[in-house]
Amino acid sequence: MKSSAKRYRLILLAGLIANSTPPAFASEQLESVMVTGSYTPVQSGSLSSSHTVLTADFFRATNMRSVADALRTVPGLLIEASGGQGGLTAVSIRGGEANFTLVLVDGVEVNDPTNTRGGSFDFSNLDIASVERIEIVRGPESAVYGSDAMAGVINVITRGPTEQHQQRVKAEWGDDDFERYSIGATGTLGEFGYSAQFAQWDSGEPTEGSERENDEANLGLHWSPSNAHDLQLNYRYLDGNSKTFPEQSGGAKFAVSRKLDHTDYTDETFGASWGWRILPDWDSELSASRFDHDEDYRSPGISPFSEVPPQQSQTHFTRDQYRWVNSITVLEAVHVATGADYRNEEGDSVGELDFGFATLPTDFSLDRSSSGVFLDIHSRVLPALLLQAIVRYDDPDDFSSQTTLKLGGEYNLTSLMSVSANWGEAFKLPSFFALGHGLVGNPDLVPETAESWDVGVRFSSADKFSLETAYFSNVYKDLIDFDSELFINVNRRQVDTSGVELQLNWMPTTSLNILGHATYTAIDVKDEGAPLLGRPDWTAGATALWQISANWHAALDYQWTGEQYASSRYTGSTVIETLDDFNQLDMSLAWQILDWAAVEVAFDNVLDEDFQTAVGFPSPGRSVRLALTLSN
């Protein structure tokens, strides 16, 4: 890939549960259509699951640096960062492992089971400049997606066609050689809708030894030849490279060796769907998707100790999925979706560990397929009562069949208050790395499983105020872990997580919107004394969005993260440390100079807080970004 050219304790608590989160200055979005968490698109008010929606209006109003920064504003989500943009950025939901989070891009699953993290997704590989909307559903979703959606789903949706032609160019520059450029066009020509977005991003080096560069293209085509037929095509290409100090090496502060990990990667996703309205009350959709990932990874290990030796690997992974969904309105208030799907995955890795006196291969090559059938029923039984039930049967290769169930409901006690409850099951097939790695792989592993429930209350007053709270509980069993004595991956852990999520959305005036959130998560690792890493008990934050005048708007975003455990090996042995809690305050100011031109300035980490999210990996200090946007 070509390089780019040379570039604060808060008492306001609040948060979320069972329903959607209204984005900035857009309370009407409460009734937006959700495409995540069910087999067919539904109104947000017809989904009982705990969910949040972040829209392009929120992204533009806050001018955040990354997708991960935007996700920090969502209750229940924990962001695990390994220091700087060059390191891994993973997202866990309600205390689950990061690889229990299923990630979709435009509906296409993009978790990679060949990686050492059991298939967790690196959110550093998403450029916020290309994102139109993010839908987050918390809780087990195997009844909808099959394997992998153990703790929840994050669906990142890129910009799609618009009714009128629109074009947008944005250039952004910042301290430490940060640069981002994007250009896009969307519109409709007769029966055809189109979208094309191109972005280039260079993180610069805000912290020593941590850099990332990405080039990205997103293309979409929508064809509606008649009222009965609808065809959609989406394609995404990502080409990037990153470098960082090895994980647990002590980073820029403590690493004995200054040698860095280097990773080159490409992603391609393709999605196609054909919708056919057979009858007024019967819609049928056929869809197909492919995810293709290539990665070349080279690590110097943690020197001068041999516990983590130098290593390298070249991996290739593909996932093909096909789904047929029939959506039928049986009665006016009863909606049924049923159908079948098929998934095929293939993963190959060629690699080695270099112990100096010997080189050991870590190669593996695996493939598997799985077929599933499902039934989804949701009904507004009474005007005040919503009920939903989903059952799914999966038959994966080389593993026992899995039947998962999800039940949910919401009841409006009054016009201002509602209560909800959800219960569900989930499973996750072992990753290809856990099964097949040449040294630690174990082909006898069994699927990890989950059983979860939540209950919540929501209060809202017109469109100016809403307060939501939920209690959740999860039981994860047969979790895959590395046994250092047997030197192999094994099923052994049971982890119970529970907690409370809160969220506030308040518009005291038409020009001021205040959003707040807080989450408490208790994690209990059964029969083991070791804590789980990277998961603080408390997180909280608030975002204030102010429309100063017709041409000026400002944003102030504050996030607090409590103490958390982290491990390192830079001393030659594994040591678990407690990282201090920290505050992060970001600001942005935008001026609409002309109808077609705007200037934005953003101040990241305004308080210049010195904190760590991994031992020895310092946070970026105070920095400034300046952006120019031209659009019609």
N, C-alpha and C positions, 0 to 999 in steps of 0.2 A: 504494500500500500504506500502511496506517495505521501510524504509529510506535508503539512500545511505550511504556508509562508510564515517567516519569522518576523510572534504573539504572547443577651444576661434569666432568691428562690421565687418563682411565680406563684401567686395565690389564686389567680384566676384558673380554675380547673373546669374542665368540661369535656365531653366526648360523645360516644355513640353506642347504638346496638342495631336493633332489628331492622331498621329501614335505611333509606338513602340519606346521604349527607348532602345538603344543599350547598352548591358552590357559591362563590362570591357573587353577590348582587343578583342571585338567580333562584329565589325560593320556588319559583314555578317549576324548577327542575325536579321537585319532589315527585312529580308524576311522569318523569321521563321514562322512556322505554329501556328496559334492561335486556341485554342479550346474553348475560352470564348468569349461571345458576339455575337454568331451566332448559328444556329442549327446544322451546320456541320463544321468541321475544315476547316479553310481558310488560305491562305497566309496572313501574316501581312499587306502587301500592298493592300489586297482586303477587308480590314475592315476600314470603314470611321470613326468609333467611336474613341474618344480620348482613347488611351490605352498605357500601359507601360508593359514591360516584364523584370523581374529580373531573372537571371539564376544562376545555381550552380557555374559558373565561377566567378560571382560577389560575391556570398557568400563566396567562398573560398579565393578570393583576399582580401576581407575586414575583414574577420574573426569577424563578428559582433556577439554580445552576443545573440541577439534575433531576431525573425521575425519582431517585432515592430520597432527595430532599422533599419532594412533594409527598411521598408516601409517609414521611415522618409525621405529617399532620393527621394521619388516620389512626384512630384508636385500635388497639389490638395488634398492631404491626410493630415488629422490632427489626431495626436495620442493623445488620452485622457487617461492619466494614473492617477490612484488614489493612487500613492505612492508605490514604491517598487514592487518587483515581486509578492508579495502576494495579491496585489490589482488588481482591474479590469484594463485591457488595451484594450480600444476600438478604432476603427478607423472610422472616419467620412470622407465623400467625398464632396468637394466643399461646405462646410458649412452646409450640411444636418445633421440630427440626426444620431448618430452611428447606430441605428437600421434600418436606411435606406440603410445600406450597406449589401448586400447579400454576405455571405461567403460560399465558396465551398471548400471542401477538396477532391481532385481527382474527381471533378465534382459533389460530393454529398453535398446537402445543409445542413449546420450545425448550423444555427441560431435556438435558443431555445425560442419559444414564451411564455413559462411559467415563464421566469425570470422577475424580477422587472424592467429591463431596456428595456422592450418592444420587446425583442428578439435580442438585439445586442450581438455580439460574443466577447468572451474574448480571445484576441490574446496571452495572457500569457499561454494558453493551447496548443500552438504550439511550438515544438522544432525545431530550425533551422537546426539541424544536420540531420533531416530526409527529408528536403525540396530540391527538384531538380529545381523547377521553380515556380515563382509566376506571374500570369497574372492579371493585373488590368485594368478594363474598367470603365471609368468615364462617367456619364450621366445615364438617366433612361433606365432600361433594362427589364421592365415588358413585352414588346413585345416578349422577348425571354424566360424569366423565370417566368412570372406571378407575383403573389404577392411578396412583400419584396424588390425587386431590384429598390428602389425609386431613389437612388443617384448613384448607381454603383455596381460593382461586383468585388470581390477579389477571385481568384481561386488559391488555394495552391495545388501544384502538388508534390507528393512525388516521390522518386526515382523509376524508372521503369526498365524493362528488358533492357539489352545491348546485342550487337551482340556477344561479347566475354565475357567469365567469368571474373568477377571482384570481388574483396573482399576488404573490408576496415574496419579498426579498429581505433578508435580515443578515446583518453582519455584526459580530460582537467581539470585542477585544477586552482583555483583562490583564491584571498583574501576573507575573511569573510566566509570561508567554502564552496565556490562555487565548484561544481563538475558536470561533464557531461561525460558520457560514451556512445559510440555508436558502433555498429557492423553491417555490412551489406554485402550481396552478391547478385550479379545480373549476368545474362547471358542468353544463349540460348542453348537448347539441341534439335536439330532437328527441329520439328514443334513447340516446346514449348519455350517460354521465361519466365523467372522467376525473382523475386526480393523479398528479405527479409531484413528488416531493424528493428533493435531493439535499443532503446535509453533509457537511464536513466539520469535524470537531477535533481539536487538539487541546488536551487538558493543561499543557505546559507542565511545569514542575513545581507546584506549590509546596510540596514537601520533597526532601532529598530522596532521590532514587525511585520516584513513583510517577509514571507518565502513561498516558494512553492516547491513541489516535484512532478515530473511526471515520470511515466513509460509508454513507448509507443512502439507499434509494428505495422509495416506496411508490408503487404504481397500482392504480385501481381502475376498473372498468365496470360500469353498470348498464345493462341493456334491458329495457322493458318493451318488447315488441307489441304487447297487448296487456290488457288488465289482468289476464289469466296467467301470464308468464313473466318471469323475472330471472335474469342471469347476472351473477356477480363474479368477477375475477380480481384477485389480489396477489401481488408479488412484492417481496422485500428482499433486498440484498444488503449484506453488511460485510465490510472488509476492515479488519482492525489489527492493531498490535499493542502490546502493553509490556511494561517492565516494572518490577518492584522487588524489594527485599523478600527473600523466602518467608513464607508464613511461619510464625513462632521463632524466627531467627533473632528477634530483638530489634528489628528494623533499623532506622537511621540512627537511633540513640545508642543501641547496645550491640549490634551485630559485629562479630569479630572480623568477618570477611565483608568487603564492600562489593562483592560480586552479586549480581541481580538475576532473578528469574526473568525469562523472556518468553512471551507467548504471541504467536501469530494465529489468526483465526478468520474464518469466513462462515457466514450463515446465509442460507437461502430458505425462504418460506414461500409456499405457493398455496393458494386456496381458491376453490371454485365451487359455486353452488347454483342450482337451478330450482327455482320455486314455481309450483304449478297449482293454481286454484282450480281444483277439479270441480268442486261445487261451492256454492256460497258459504257453506259451513265445513268445508273440507279442503285443507291446504296440504300439499305434499312437497317435500324438499329433498333433493339428492345433493350431497356435498362430498368433496374430496379435498385432501390437503397433503402436502409433503413438507417435512423439515429436514434440511440437509446441513450438517455441521462438520467442518474440518478444523483441526487444531494441531499446531506444532508447538510443543512445550519443552523448554530447556531450563533446568535448575541446577545451580552449583551446590545445592544442599546447604546444610548448616555447618560451616567450617569453624574450627578445625576438627569437629567431632564427627564420628562415623555413624551416629545413631540415625541421622538423616543424610544419606550419601548423595552425591550428584546423580541426577537422573534426567532422562529425556523420553519423550513419547510423541508419536504421531498417531492421531486418532481420526476416524471417520465414522459418522453416525447418520443414519437416515430413518425417518419414521413416515410411513404412509398410512393415512386413515380415510375410511369411507363411511358415510352415515346416510341412512334413509329415515326420515321423520314424517309421520302423518299427524296432523293436528286437526282435531274434530271438535266442533261445538255440539255436544249431545243435546243439551238443553241450554237455554239462554245463559244460565249461571254455571254450567258445568263444562269444563274444557279438558279434553283428553289428548295426550300426545303419546304415540307408540311407534316402535320401529326397531331397527337393528343397526349395528355398526361393526366394523372390522378394523383392526390395527395390526400393522406389521412393522417390526423394528429390527435393524441390523447394525451392529457395532463392531468395528475392528480397531485394534490398537497394536502398534509395534513400538516397544520401548525397552529400556534397560536401566539398571541401577549399577553405578560404578563404585565399588568398595576399594578401589586402588589395586588390591591384590587379586581381585576377581570382578568380572562383569556378569551380572545375572539378568537374563531376559525377563520381561514382564508382559509378554505378548498375550493377547486373547482375541478371539473372534467368536461372536455369538449372534444368534438371531432368534426371534420369537414372534409369535402372532397371538392374537386374542380376538374372540368374537363376543358380542354382547347383544342382548335384547332388553327392552325396557318398556315401562308403562308409567306415565306421569299424569296425575289427575289433580287439578286444582279447581276449587269451586267457591264462589261467593254464596254460601248456603243461605245466609241471611244478609241483608244489607250491611249489618255490623260485623259479620263473621266470615273470615277467610280460612279455608282449610286446603292443605296441599299434601299429597302422598306420592312418593316416587319409589318404585322397586326396579332393581336391575339385576340381571344374571350375566356374569362374565365367565368365559371358558378359556383360560390362557394355556398356552403350551407348557408342559412339564410341571404344572402346578395344579392344585385342586381348584375346582370351580369356586367362584365367589358370588354370593348373593348379598346385596346391600340394600338397605331400606332407609328412607328419609321421610320424616313426618314433620309438619309444621302448621302453625295456625296463628291467627291474629284476631283480636276482638276489640271493637271500639266501645269502651265503657261509656264515654260521652263524646260529644263532638270535639272535645279538646284532648282526650286521653285514650290511649289504647294499650293493650297488653299483648304480648306474643310469647310463643314457646316453640322450640325446635329440638328435634332429636334425630341423630343419624349415625350410620356406620360407614366405615371406609377401610380400604386396604391399599397397600403399595407393594408391588412386586420388587424383589431385590434388584438393585442396579447391576448393570453388566460388569462394572468395576468390582463390586462386592462378590459377584459370582465367579468371575473369570480371571482376575488379575493373577499373573504368573506366580507371585509369591504369597499373597494374602487372600486370594480368592477362595471361596467355599461354595461348590455347586450344590451342597445340601441345605442351603439357607431356605427359609420359608418366608412367605409374605408378612410384612408388618401390618398390624391392624389397629383400628381406632373405634371408640364409641364415645359420642359427645352429645351434650345438650346445653341449651341456654334458655333463659327466661328474661324478659325485659319489659320495661314500661317507657312509653313515649308521651310527652306532654307538648302541645303546641298551641300557640295563641295567634290566630290569623296567620299572616305570612311574616311576622316580625320576630317571632321568638319560638324556639323549640329546644327542649331538653330531653335527652334520652339516656337511659341507663340499662345495663344488662349484666347478668351474672352468667358465667360460662364454666363448664367442667368438661375435661377431656381425659380419657384413659387410653394410652398408647401401649400396645403389647408387642412382644417379640421384636423389639427394636434391634437393628443390626449394629454391632459394635466390634472393635478390633480387640482381640485377646492377645496381650503381649506375651503371655507364657506359651500359648499354643501357636503364636504368630500366624493367626488366621482370623478372618471375620466370622462372628458367631451371632446367633439370636439369643439374647438374654435379658435385655433391659425391659422394665416396665416403668413408664414415666406418667405421672398424673399431673395435670396442670388445671388450675382453676383461677378465677379472678373476676374483676369488675371493669367494665368499660363505661365511660361517661362522655357525653358530648353536648356542647352548647352551640346554638346558632342564633345570634341576636342582631337585629337591625334597628338600633335606637333611632336612626334617621334614614332617610332614603339615600344618603350619601355615605353612610358608615355601616360596615358589616364586620361583626366580631365573631370569630369562630374559635372554639376551644375544645380541648380533649384531654382525657387522662385515662390511664390504664394501670391497674394493679394485677400482677400475675404471680401466683404461688406455684412453684415447681417442686415436685417430690419424686426423686429417683429411687425407686423401690430397691431395697437390699444392697444399696451401694452408697458409700460415703462421699464419692466425688460429685461435685456440683456440675450442672450443665453450664457451658461457657457462653458468653456473649448475650446473655438474656437478663437484663436488669428487672428487679421487682416492679419499679415504677417508671413510667414515662408520662410526661404532660407537656402541654403547649397551648399557645394561643396565636391567632393571626388576625390582625386588624387591617381592613381594606378601606381606604378613604378616597372618595371621589371629590377632590378638592374643588374642582371647577369643571367646566365642560371639557377643558383641554389638559387638565392636570389630575393625576391620581397617584397615590402612594400606598405602600404596603409595609407593614412591620410584622415580622414573624419571629416568635420566640419558642424555643424547644428546650426542655429539660430532660435529661436522661439520668436515672439513678445509678448507684453503684452496680458493678457487674464483675463477674469472674472472667479471667483470661489466663491462658497458659503460654509459657515460652520455654525454649530450650537453649538459649544462647550461652548458658552456663555449663552446658554439657549434659544436663539432666532436666526432666520435665518439672517445672515449678508453676504452681497455680497462684496467681496474684489477684488482689482486688483493685480494680480500677475505680478511681474517684468519680462521683457524679459530676456532671458538667452542664453548663448553659451555653446555648448558641442563639445569638440574635442577628438576624439579617434584615436589611432594609432595601427598598427600591423606590424610585421616583421616575415617573414617565410624563413626558410632555408631547401632546399631539400638536405638532407645529402646523401642519396642514392636513387636509382630509386624507392625503395619501402619504404623509411622512410623520414619523414619531421618533423621539430620542428617549432612551432609558438609561438610567444609571443605577447600579446595584452595589450595595456594600455587604459583603459576606463576612460573618464572624466579627461584627462591629466592635464587640468588647475585647477582641483579640484574646479570647479564652484559649489557654494552653491545656488541651486535654488529649487523652488517648482512647481509642476504641480497640486497640490491640497493643500488647506490651511492646514499648519501644517505637511504635509508629506514631509520630506526633501529628496533630491535626494541622491543617493549613491555617496560617495566621490571618489577620485582617487583610482583605483584598477588595479591589474595586473592579467592576466591569462596566463597560460602556457599549450600548447597542444602538444601531440605526435600522429602522424598519421602513420599507417602502411597500405600499399596497394600494390596490384600487378600491 
